[in-house]
Amino acid sequence: MAGEGDVAFFFRNVLMASAAGMFGELCTIPIDTSKVRQQIQKVEPGQAPKYSGMFGTIKTIAAEEGTMALWSGLSPGLQRQFLNSGLRIGLYVPVRNIICGPMKPGENPTLLQKIAAGLATGAIGISVANPTDLVKIRMQG
């Protein structure tokens, strides 16, 4: 935005990225719950698994536990997305500027510098958000 300072730009990016990540989590958590249930189920040899396929698992969970059970772990999932998405996107420009140093107007960072900035901010974001992912998975199982 015109006349926007660096701090306002940073917080706007963090909040927009966090909101987008949280919306994605809200839309996909039933699929993630289905995946987690299939991964942690124990099947004895010769027995049919309780959960089979994404839609079959969703149907079984909704029938046995109610539809809201598909959103188990939503709260830590939203916290994870707020932290991970916000930090990955929000820190990208400052970290890229640290890696590149001062650049002339119109000069762009190299592909390698962009990759390094993306790797660094991705590592920071997931390192901070990882504990919430563990809580989410425990709540889904």
C-alpha positions as CSV (number, residue, x, y, z in Angstrom):
1,M,0.0,0.0,0.0
2,A,1.2,3.5,-0.8
3,G,3.1,5.1,2.1
4,E,3.1,2.0,4.2
5,G,6.0,1.6,6.5
6,D,8.1,-1.5,6.9
7,V,6.5,-2.5,10.2
8,A,3.0,-2.1,8.8
9,F,4.0,-4.1,5.7
10,F,5.4,-6.8,7.9
11,F,2.3,-7.1,10.1
12,R,-0.1,-6.9,7.1
13,N,1.8,-9.8,5.5
14,V,1.8,-11.9,8.6
15,L,-1.9,-11.4,9.3
16,M,-3.0,-12.0,5.6
17,A,-0.8,-15.2,5.4
18,S,-2.1,-16.4,8.8
19,A,-5.7,-15.8,7.8
20,A,-5.2,-17.7,4.5
21,G,-3.5,-20.6,6.3
22,M,-6.2,-20.8,8.9
23,F,-9.0,-20.8,6.3
24,G,-7.2,-23.7,4.5
25,E,-7.0,-25.6,7.8
26,L,-10.7,-25.1,8.5
27,C,-11.6,-26.4,5.0
28,T,-9.3,-29.5,5.1
29,I,-9.3,-30.7,8.7
30,P,-12.0,-33.4,8.0
31,I,-9.6,-34.8,5.4
32,D,-6.7,-34.6,7.8
33,T,-8.7,-36.3,10.5
34,S,-9.5,-39.1,8.1
35,K,-5.8,-39.5,7.2
36,V,-4.7,-39.6,10.8
37,R,-7.4,-42.2,11.8
38,Q,-6.3,-44.4,8.9
39,Q,-2.6,-44.1,9.9
40,I,-3.0,-44.9,13.5
41,Q,-5.5,-47.8,13.2
42,K,-4.3,-51.2,14.2
43,V,-5.6,-54.1,12.0
44,E,-5.1,-57.7,13.1
45,P,-4.2,-60.1,10.4
46,G,-7.3,-61.5,8.7
47,Q,-9.5,-58.6,9.9
48,A,-11.0,-55.9,7.7
49,P,-9.8,-52.4,8.8
50,K,-12.4,-50.2,10.5
51,Y,-11.4,-47.2,8.4
52,S,-11.0,-47.7,4.6
53,G,-10.5,-44.9,2.2
54,M,-10.9,-41.2,2.8
55,F,-14.6,-41.0,2.2
56,G,-15.3,-44.3,4.0
57,T,-13.4,-43.1,7.0
58,I,-15.2,-39.7,7.1
59,K,-18.6,-41.6,6.8
60,T,-17.6,-43.9,9.7
61,I,-16.4,-41.1,12.0
62,A,-19.6,-39.0,11.3
63,A,-21.9,-42.0,11.9
64,E,-20.2,-43.3,15.1
65,E,-19.0,-40.1,16.7
66,G,-21.0,-37.3,15.1
67,T,-20.1,-34.9,12.4
68,M,-18.3,-32.5,14.7
69,A,-15.7,-35.3,15.4
70,L,-14.3,-34.6,12.0
71,W,-13.1,-31.2,13.3
72,S,-11.2,-32.7,16.2
73,G,-8.0,-30.9,16.7
74,L,-9.2,-27.7,15.0
75,S,-8.0,-25.3,17.7
76,P,-4.3,-26.5,17.6
77,G,-4.5,-26.7,13.8
78,L,-5.6,-23.1,13.6
79,Q,-2.8,-22.1,16.0
80,R,-0.3,-24.1,13.9
81,Q,-1.4,-22.3,10.7
82,F,-1.4,-18.9,12.3
83,L,2.2,-19.4,13.4
84,N,3.6,-21.3,10.5
85,S,2.0,-19.4,7.6
86,G,2.4,-16.0,9.3
87,L,6.1,-16.6,10.0
88,R,6.9,-18.2,6.7
89,I,5.4,-15.4,4.6
90,G,5.9,-12.5,7.0
91,L,9.6,-13.1,7.6
92,Y,10.4,-13.8,4.0
93,V,11.1,-10.2,2.9
94,P,13.2,-9.3,6.0
95,V,15.2,-12.5,5.8
96,R,15.7,-12.1,2.0
97,N,16.9,-8.6,2.7
98,I,19.4,-9.9,5.3
99,I,20.7,-12.5,2.8
100,C,20.9,-10.1,-0.2
101,G,22.0,-6.9,1.6
102,P,21.2,-3.5,0.2
103,M,20.0,-3.7,-3.4
104,K,19.6,-0.9,-6.0
105,P,16.1,0.1,-7.1
106,G,15.0,-2.4,-9.8
107,E,17.6,-5.0,-8.8
108,N,16.2,-8.4,-7.9
109,P,17.6,-11.1,-5.7
110,T,19.0,-14.2,-7.4
111,L,17.2,-17.5,-7.5
112,L,19.6,-18.9,-5.0
113,Q,19.0,-16.0,-2.6
114,K,15.3,-16.5,-2.9
115,I,15.6,-20.2,-2.2
116,A,17.8,-19.6,0.8
117,A,15.3,-17.0,2.2
118,G,12.4,-19.5,1.6
119,L,14.3,-22.3,3.3
120,A,15.2,-20.2,6.3
121,T,11.7,-18.8,6.8
122,G,10.1,-22.3,6.3
123,A,12.4,-23.8,8.9
124,I,11.7,-21.0,11.4
125,G,7.9,-21.3,10.8
126,I,7.7,-25.1,11.2
127,S,10.1,-25.1,14.2
128,V,7.9,-22.7,16.1
129,A,4.6,-24.4,15.0
130,N,5.6,-28.0,15.3
131,P,4.3,-28.5,18.9
132,T,0.8,-27.5,17.9
133,D,0.9,-30.1,15.1
134,L,1.6,-32.8,17.7
135,V,-1.3,-31.7,19.9
136,K,-3.6,-31.7,16.8
137,I,-2.7,-35.2,15.8
138,R,-3.2,-36.5,19.4
139,M,-6.7,-34.9,19.5
140,Q,-7.6,-36.4,16.1
141,G,-6.7,-40.0,17.2
